[in-house]
Structures are given as structure tokens and as C-alpha cells.
Amino acid sequence: MQSCGGRLVCITRRCFGLSLCGAPLPWFLAAPLRADEITGPWDGPALIAKVYLTGPDPAWPTPLLDIKKDVAEMERRLAGIERKLAGRVRLTGGEVIGSADQIPGWAQEVKQQDVDGVLLVPVSVPSASLNALVDAAGVPVLCFSRPYMGHQWASIAPLRRTGRRVDLLASSRFEDLEDCLPAFRAVRQLRRGKILVITNNPKGGYINPAAGFSKRFGAVFTYIPLTEMKAIFEAGDTRLAEKQAEAFTRAALRVVEPSIGEIRDAFRFYAGIAGLMKKEQANAVTLDCFPAVVKRELAAYPCIAWSNLNDRGLYGVCQADVRATMTQLLVTSYSGMPGFVSNPVFDTASNEVIHSHCVAATRMLGLNQPALPYLVRSHLESNEGPVLQVVMPTGRTVTVGIFDSAEKFLVSKAEAVATTTEPTGSTDADFGCRTKLRTRVADADAWVQNYRTGVHRVVFYGDHVKTIQRVGRLVGFEVVKEV
């Protein structure tokens, strides 16, 4: 890669792809990682119960409708979609509900299976009550309404206005379900996720919303005092840490400030944290890092551990930020796209926002995609410890969001236009945090004049607005566009 004097530079998709050719083996593949062994109730595909809604004497779409044949065709089509979504979605059930007296028994079976949601498919009218079925389900419901196959769709919006967790897909394209059904994986992780919050101040500002998330979604928060960090670090496998540190430095474009000892300690910290998460069956951890750094309560900087977890579909988040943690659970769970928690920097002169932080994943384009190039730098605000300065792709749409609360999600879209590639030679490289992504937005001034909900935002590659809105309808939060 050519030096660009530390400036924020534009990298095309073609040039970025070529930069990966001949690159060393990615550091996270160089040795077995204990994070791979972390499992819990949140793990696995979303479990969705299918149910068909009909009645004894169909009048619409036609009195000649062969209900058994229609349901059989639906089952065939849904089986194909399930195969395409293997690992993310698993379908169960398939009962045909034709009368009100069938609903209680069906609801009991759904409860026993502990499903994450229901896929409701109207077949004809008149039919058993959609409202009664939604109320009995006890979990979020997606109604797939095909043209002519009933009028039940007209009940969805009124139900949602009364607080029911129900969404609607009115489409003739079965392929649209491939985009919709993964939203239930977000439902699963918001509902079953376990977040470790490491802090001496469980009532701190970033942590405050935790109770609201537990009440609305079901996620569990466990608080661990910073005083336990030394024991967690010492529990880390030193031999594994050495192997990972060697692979990590070999795969980097360059190691600038950190020593090999600091890098080894960072991987030992990761091993200890991974062991803790395995023991707790947690899929996320967020640490009140700045007070811990100032008071020297950490034996190693956590930034590499967080990058590593995010690269593996788990969640490591800075500053005990519960909102940002839940934001990552929401989007990464269904999309496979890690998030970049950032401090936005506004420049209304160019209508741009620079997203900057010292923790960044290398698989920002997808958990199954190649690692992005990176340099090994120090944590900028303290000039200590190792962090990744990741070369972010440009020329792509990104989604920027944050939970304002369990009831409201703030979202916007932007175009990624530049990233920092070299460590010296410009104020952009030496100010703020190490990884930076410059984005162009619709109206930077309108956004900054109406900014709310703390500093942090989370950046994801791709356009996720519609799916976030769908999850909001399924679990009951409002989505507000910031710009």
C-alpha cells in the first residue's frame, strides 16, 4: 500500500480488493480462539413457528380454493427459504387454524417450544380471528399476506397502534421473506442476550438504560466490579496469547508505537475475557475503561479484545455503553455486519461527519468476508496500549444508529468517502482516535443542531434502515431518522 502522508484518502473497491491479494494469514485465523467456544441461549438460529389462518368455508379469494393444496405449496416454498437461511432461521410448526377453539392449544405448543416469533400466513376469508391469534402467541408475529389471500392485513396497523408486536409483509414475492425473516434473529438476541457490564458505577450515565432494555426485550445484564480485572487477566492463557500476538503483528501493515509486550498482554486480556464470557454464557461485554485506565486498574488495554470479539460475531464495546452494545446486538445479529462504535466529528463546511474511535473490527464488510488491512497503534488519548487502526472501505453506503432508549432508535444513512491509512503527516491522523471514517451526509448542520443521546453512534456498512424499522415493529421501539 502506498503511503498517503497520514491523510484521509479514498480507496476504491477495486484497489481495496487488490490490497488484500497476497496478504498474510489473518491474525484471527492463526491460532485457536477460545471465543469460538462461547455459547448461550442467544446462540443459534431464530426459531419461528409457522401457522396458517383460514376458515371452514372460504369465500375469498375464491370458494373453489383448495386449502390443503395451497398450504402444501406454502410449506414447499418456505422449506426452500429455510435452506437458504440456514444458520440464521429455523422454521417449525405449520398448523392450520380454522376456528377459534384451536388457538389456545396452538398457543400452548408455541409457548412450550419457546419460539422467537411467529410467521402467520392468511389463506382465506372468513377465517379464525387474527387478533386473537396475535394476542395468544405471546411473541412477535410477522404476517405474510399474499395478494388476494385474505383481508387480514387491514388489522395489522391498528393492532400495532395498540402496542401489539406485529409486522406485515404484503407481497407476491416469496424471496422477500429472505430479507424479512432474519429480523427474528435480532429478536432472539435482544431477548436472550447476556451483557457483562464491567464497572464500579452500575448507575452511570451510559449504563442507566440497562433496566429498560431488560424490561422491554428480555436481555440480561450482569455487573462485574473493575477490581476483578486483575484476576481475569491472570486467568488468560499466556501461551495462546503469545501465538496470537505473533500472528497479529505479522498480519499488520505496520506496528507503530506498541511494544510486543503490550500486544501480548492485550491478547492475554482477551483470553481472560473470553473465558469469563464462556463461564457466564454471555455474548457481549462492555467496560468502563477510562476510569480504569486513569486509576491503573487494568493490566492491559481491552481494545484488541473488543476488536477480536466483534470480528467473531460477539460484542466488545467501550466505555460501559449499554446503548451502543444493544445497537450492535440489534444489527450484527441479523446482518452479520460488525458495528464501529464512534465519536462523530461534524464538518458542516463539507457536509461531512468523521467517525473516529480506537476500537474497530476488521470484518466490517461481513463476518464471512476477508479481514480489512490495519496498522497497530497506541490508544491515542493516552498514547499507551495497542489498538487497531483499520483501513475502512469507501464508496459505500453506511448506516449510523444508536438506541436512544429501549423505546426509541435513532438512525441515519451516509456515504463513506475516506479513511485514514497512515500514522503521520496530518492533523486528521494525529487528532481524535485511531480509526477514522469520513462520511458525507444529507444535512450535517441539521443533524448537529438537533443532536441528542450522548456522543456515541454505531456505524454499519450497508443500508439497514428498513430492517431496523421491521425489528422495531416486532419488538416495540420507534425508529426516528436523525437526518
C-alpha positions in Angstrom: 0.0 0.0 0.0 1.3 3.4 -0.9 1.9 6.0 1.9 -0.5 8.9 1.8 1.2 11.0 4.3 -1.4 10.4 7.0 -4.3 12.0 5.1 -7.8 10.8 4.9 -7.8 9.1 1.5 -10.3 7.5 -0.8 -9.8 3.8 -1.6 -11.9 2.3 -4.4 -13.4 -1.1 -4.2 -11.0 -2.4 -6.8 -7.9 -1.0 -5.2 -9.1 -2.3 -1.8 -9.6 -5.8 -3.1 -6.2 -5.7 -4.7 -4.7 -4.6 -1.4 -5.8 -7.9 0.1 -4.0 -10.1 -2.5 -1.0 -11.8 -1.1 -1.8 -10.6 2.4 -0.6 -12.7 5.3 -3.0 -15.1 7.0 -5.4 -13.0 9.1 -4.4 -12.9 12.7 -7.7 -14.2 14.0 -7.3 -17.4 12.0 -3.7 -18.1 13.0 -4.5 -19.9 16.3 -7.5 -21.5 18.0 -9.6 -18.9 19.8 -11.5 -19.5 23.0 -14.1 -17.1 21.8 -15.3 -19.8 19.4 -16.4 -21.8 22.3 -18.7 -19.1 23.8 -22.3 -20.2 23.6 -25.5 -19.4 25.3 -29.3 -19.2 25.0 -28.8 -16.3 22.5 -26.8 -18.5 20.1 -28.1 -20.3 17.0 -30.8 -19.5 14.5 -34.0 -17.8 15.3 -36.8 -20.3 15.9 -40.0 -19.3 14.1 -43.4 -21.1 14.3 -45.4 -21.2 11.1 -49.2 -21.0 11.3 -51.9 -20.8 8.5 -55.1 -18.9 9.1 -58.3 -20.0 7.4 -61.9 -21.0 8.0 -64.3 -23.8 7.1 -65.9 -22.2 4.1 -63.7 -19.9 2.1 -65.3 -17.1 0.1 -62.2 -15.1 -0.7 -60.1 -15.4 -2.8 -62.5 -18.0 -4.3 -65.0 -20.6 -3.0 -63.1 -23.1 -5.1 -59.8 -22.7 -3.1 -58.1 -26.0 -2.3 -56.8 -25.1 1.2 -54.7 -28.3 1.6 -53.0 -27.7 -1.8 -52.3 -24.1 -1.0 -50.8 -24.9 2.4 -48.7 -27.7 0.9 -47.3 -25.3 -1.7 -46.5 -22.8 1.0 -44.7 -25.4 3.0 -42.6 -26.3 0.0 -41.7 -22.7 -0.7 -40.9 -22.0 3.0 -38.7 -25.1 3.2 -36.6 -23.7 0.3 -36.3 -20.3 2.1 -35.3 -22.0 5.3 -32.5 -23.8 3.5 -31.2 -20.5 2.1 -31.2 -19.0 5.6 -29.6 -22.0 7.3 -27.8 -21.0 10.5 -29.9 -17.8 10.8 -33.5 -19.1 10.8 -35.2 -22.4 11.7 -38.9 -22.9 11.0 -41.2 -25.1 13.0 -44.9 -25.9 13.2 -47.2 -25.4 10.2 -50.6 -25.8 11.9 -53.7 -24.8 10.0 -56.0 -22.8 12.3 -59.6 -22.8 11.0 -61.6 -22.0 14.2 -61.2 -20.0 17.4 -61.2 -23.1 19.6 -57.9 -24.3 18.0 -56.0 -21.1 19.1 -55.4 -22.0 22.9 -53.9 -25.4 22.1 -51.7 -23.9 19.4 -50.6 -21.1 21.7 -49.6 -23.6 24.4 -47.4 -25.6 21.9 -45.8 -22.3 20.8 -45.0 -21.5 24.4 -43.5 -24.9 25.1 -41.3 -24.6 22.1 -40.0 -21.2 23.3 -40.0 -19.8 19.8 -38.6 -16.3 19.0 -41.5 -15.4 16.7 -44.4 -16.5 14.6 -44.8 -16.4 10.8 -48.6 -16.1 10.2 -49.9 -16.8 6.7 -53.5 -16.0 5.9 -55.1 -18.4 3.4 -58.7 -17.3 3.1 -61.6 -15.3 4.5 -63.6 -15.7 6.5 -61.1 -17.1 9.0 -60.4 -17.5 12.7 -59.5 -14.2 14.4 -56.1 -12.8 13.5 -56.4 -10.5 16.6 -57.0 -13.5 18.9 -54.1 -15.4 17.4 -51.7 -12.4 17.8 -52.7 -12.0 21.4 -52.3 -15.7 22.2 -48.9 -16.0 20.5 -47.0 -14.1 23.2 -44.1 -13.4 20.9 -43.6 -11.1 17.9 -45.7 -12.0 14.8 -44.9 -11.4 11.1 -48.0 -11.6 8.8 -47.1 -12.7 5.3 -50.1 -11.5 3.2 -50.1 -12.7 -0.4 -52.3 -10.8 -2.9 -56.0 -11.9 -2.8 -55.4 -14.4 0.0 -57.4 -12.5 2.6 -58.1 -9.1 4.2 -56.4 -9.8 7.5 -53.6 -7.3 6.6 -56.0 -4.5 7.3 -55.9 -5.4 11.0 -52.1 -5.1 11.4 -51.6 -1.3 11.7 -54.5 -0.9 14.2 -53.1 -3.7 16.3 -49.7 -2.2 16.3 -51.1 1.1 17.4 -52.4 -0.6 20.5 -49.0 -1.9 21.4 -49.1 -5.4 19.8 -45.8 -6.6 18.5 -46.8 -7.5 14.9 -45.5 -6.7 11.5 -46.7 -7.1 7.9 -45.2 -8.2 4.6 -47.7 -7.8 1.8 -46.0 -9.2 -1.2 -46.3 -11.7 -4.1 -42.5 -12.4 -3.9 -41.6 -15.2 -1.6 -38.0 -14.1 -1.9 -38.9 -11.0 0.2 -39.2 -13.4 3.2 -35.4 -14.0 2.8 -34.9 -10.3 3.8 -37.6 -10.3 6.5 -37.2 -13.5 8.4 -33.6 -12.8 9.6 -35.1 -9.9 11.7 -36.2 -12.6 14.1 -32.5 -13.3 14.8 -32.3 -9.8 16.2 -35.4 -10.5 18.2 -33.7 -13.6 19.6 -30.5 -11.8 20.7 -32.3 -8.8 22.1 -34.5 -11.3 24.0 -31.9 -13.8 25.1 -28.6 -11.9 25.1 -26.4 -11.6 28.2 -24.3 -8.5 28.6 -21.4 -8.2 31.1 -21.0 -4.6 32.3 -17.6 -4.1 34.0 -17.8 -1.0 36.2 -17.6 0.3 39.7 -20.6 2.5 38.9 -23.6 0.5 37.8 -25.8 3.6 37.8 -23.5 5.6 35.5 -24.9 7.6 32.6 -24.1 5.2 29.7 -25.3 2.3 31.9 -28.6 3.8 33.0 -30.8 2.4 30.2 -30.0 -1.3 31.0 -33.1 -1.8 33.1 -35.3 -0.5 30.3 -33.7 -2.9 27.8 -34.2 -5.8 30.1 -37.9 -5.0 30.7 -38.8 -4.4 27.0 -36.6 -7.0 25.3 -35.5 -9.5 27.9 -31.7 -9.1 27.7 -29.8 -9.9 31.0 -27.2 -7.5 32.4 -24.6 -8.8 34.8 -22.4 -6.3 36.7 -18.8 -7.0 37.5 -16.5 -4.7 39.5 -13.3 -3.4 38.0 -11.4 -4.9 40.9 -11.9 -8.3 39.3 -10.0 -7.4 36.2 -6.6 -8.4 37.5 -7.8 -11.9 38.2 -9.5 -12.1 34.8 -6.2 -11.0 33.1 -4.2 -13.5 35.1 -6.6 -16.3 34.0 -5.7 -15.7 30.4 -3.7 -18.4 28.6 -0.2 -16.9 28.1 0.9 -19.4 25.5 -2.1 -18.8 23.4 -1.7 -15.0 23.8 1.9 -15.2 22.5 0.8 -17.2 19.4 -2.0 -14.7 18.7 0.2 -11.7 19.3 2.8 -13.0 16.8 0.2 -13.7 14.1 -1.5 -10.3 14.8 1.7 -8.4 14.3 2.8 -10.4 11.3 -0.5 -9.7 9.5 -0.4 -5.9 10.2 0.6 -3.4 7.6 2.8 -1.9 10.3 3.4 -1.8 14.0 4.0 1.8 15.1 4.0 2.6 18.8 3.2 -0.5 20.9 5.8 -3.0 22.2 5.4 -6.7 21.7 4.9 -7.0 25.5 1.9 -4.7 25.3 0.4 -6.7 22.5 0.9 -10.0 24.3 -0.7 -8.6 27.4 -3.7 -7.4 25.2 -4.2 -10.9 23.9 -3.9 -12.4 27.4 -6.6 -10.0 28.5 -8.7 -11.2 25.6 -8.2 -14.8 26.6 -9.3 -14.0 30.1 -12.3 -12.1 29.0 -13.2 -14.9 26.6 -13.0 -17.4 29.5 -15.3 -15.2 31.6 -17.8 -14.9 28.8 -17.8 -18.6 28.3 -18.4 -19.2 32.0 -21.2 -16.6 32.1 -22.7 -17.7 28.7 -22.5 -14.0 27.7 -22.4 -12.7 24.1 -21.4 -9.2 25.0 -19.1 -7.2 27.3 -18.7 -3.5 27.8 -16.2 -2.0 30.2 -15.9 1.4 31.9 -12.5 1.8 30.5 -11.5 5.4 31.1 -11.7 5.4 34.9 -9.9 2.1 34.9 -7.1 3.4 32.7 -6.7 6.6 34.8 -6.6 4.5 38.1 -4.4 1.8 36.5 -6.9 -0.9 37.3 -6.3 -2.7 34.0 -3.3 -5.0 33.5 -3.7 -4.5 29.7 -5.7 -2.4 27.3 -9.0 -4.0 26.2 -9.2 -2.6 22.7 -7.8 -5.6 20.8 -10.1 -7.9 22.8 -13.1 -5.9 21.7 -12.0 -5.9 18.0 -11.5 -9.7 18.2 -14.9 -10.3 19.7 -16.6 -8.1 17.1 -14.8 -9.9 14.3 -16.4 -13.2 15.6 -20.0 -12.1 15.9 -19.8 -11.4 19.6 -19.7 -7.9 21.1 -17.0 -5.9 22.8 -17.8 -2.3 23.5 -16.0 0.6 25.0 -17.0 2.8 28.0 -19.7 0.7 29.5 -22.0 2.0 26.8 -25.2 -0.1 27.1 -26.9 1.8 24.2 -24.1 1.1 21.8 -23.9 -2.6 22.9 -27.6 -3.1 22.3 -27.3 -1.4 18.9 -24.6 -3.9 17.9 -26.8 -6.8 19.1 -29.6 -5.5 17.0 -27.9 -5.1 13.7 -25.0 -7.6 13.7 -27.3 -10.4 14.8 -29.4 -10.4 11.6 -26.9 -8.9 9.1 -23.5 -10.4 10.1 -22.0 -6.9 9.9 -20.0 -5.8 12.9 -20.5 -2.3 14.2 -18.0 0.5 14.6 -18.8 2.5 17.8 -17.6 6.0 17.1 -17.3 9.6 18.3 -18.8 11.7 15.4 -16.9 14.8 14.3 -19.0 17.3 12.3 -17.8 19.5 9.5 -20.7 21.5 8.1 -18.3 23.2 5.6 -18.1 19.9 3.6 -21.4 18.4 4.8 -19.4 15.5 6.3 -19.2 13.6 9.6 -16.0 11.8 10.6 -16.5 8.7 12.7 -13.5 8.1 14.9 -12.6 5.6 17.6 -9.7 3.3 18.8 -11.7 0.1 18.6 -12.6 -1.2 15.2 -13.4 -4.7 13.7 -11.5 -5.9 10.7 -14.6 -7.7 9.2 -16.7 -4.6 8.8 -18.0 -5.9 5.4 -19.3 -9.1 7.0 -18.2 -11.8 9.4 -17.7 -14.2 6.4 -15.6 -11.6 4.5 -11.8 -11.1 4.4 -10.2 -9.0 7.1 -9.5 -5.4 6.3 -5.9 -4.1 6.4 -4.8 -2.5 9.7 -1.9 -0.9 11.5 -1.1 -1.5 15.1 -1.2 1.8 17.0 -1.3 3.1 20.6 -4.5 4.3 22.2 -4.4 7.9 21.0 -5.8 9.6 24.1 -3.3 8.0 26.4 -0.6 7.0 23.9 -0.4 3.6 25.6 -1.5 0.1 24.8 -2.2 -1.5 21.4 -5.2 -0.8 19.2 -6.1 -1.4 15.6 -6.1 1.4 13.1 -8.3 -0.2 10.4 -8.4 0.9 6.8 -12.1 1.2 6.2 -13.6 0.7 2.7 -15.0 3.8 0.9 -17.5 4.4 -1.8 -20.2 2.5 0.1 -23.4 3.3 1.9 -23.3 3.1 5.7 -26.0 3.1 8.3 -25.4 5.1 11.5 -27.6 4.4 14.6 -28.0 4.3 18.4 -30.7 3.3 20.8 -31.9 6.5 22.5 -33.7 4.2 24.9 -35.5 0.8 24.7 -38.4 2.7 23.2 -36.6 4.7 20.5 -33.9 4.2 18.0 -32.1 7.0 16.1 -30.8 6.2 12.6 -29.3 7.9 9.5 -27.5 6.9 6.3 -24.3 8.3 4.8 -21.7 7.6 2.1 -18.3 6.5 3.2 -15.8 8.8 1.3 -12.4 8.5 3.0 -10.4 6.7 5.7 -7.0 7.2 7.5 -4.3 4.9 6.2 -1.0 6.2 7.6 0.0 7.3 11.1 1.8 10.6 10.5 1.7 13.8 8.5 -1.7 15.3 9.1 -3.9 16.6 11.9 -6.6 14.1 10.9 -4.2 11.2 11.7 -3.0 12.7 15.0 -6.2 14.0 16.4 -9.2 12.2 17.8 -9.0 8.4 17.7 -7.0 6.0 15.5 -9.6 4.5 13.1 -11.5 7.2 11.1 -14.2 7.0 8.5 -15.2 10.2 6.8 -18.8 10.2 5.6 -21.0 12.5 3.5 -24.5 13.1 4.9 -27.7 14.7 3.7 -27.5 17.7 6.1 -24.7 17.8 8.6 -25.9 21.2 10.1 -29.4 19.9 10.7 -28.1 16.8 12.4 -25.6 18.6 14.7 -28.2 21.3 15.6 -30.6 18.6 16.8 -28.1 16.1 18.2 -29.1 14.0 21.2 -28.3 10.9 23.2 -24.7 11.2 24.2 -21.7 11.3 21.8 -21.5 7.7 20.5 -23.0 6.4 17.3 -22.5 2.9 15.7 -21.6 2.6 12.0 -22.5 -0.4 9.9 -21.8 -1.0 6.3 -24.9 -1.3 4.1 -28.4 0.1 4.2 -30.1 -1.3 7.3 -32.9 1.2 7.8 -35.8 -0.9 6.7 -34.8 -4.0 8.7 -34.2 -1.8 11.8 -37.7 -0.5 11.3 -39.0 -4.0 10.9 -37.4 -5.2 14.1 -38.8 -2.1 15.8 -42.3 -3.1 14.8 -41.7 -6.6 16.0 -40.3 -5.8 19.5 -41.9 -2.4 20.1 -39.5 0.5 19.6 -39.9 3.6 17.4 -37.3 4.4 14.7 -36.5 8.1 14.2 -34.4 9.4 11.3 -31.8 11.8 12.6 -31.0 13.3 9.1 
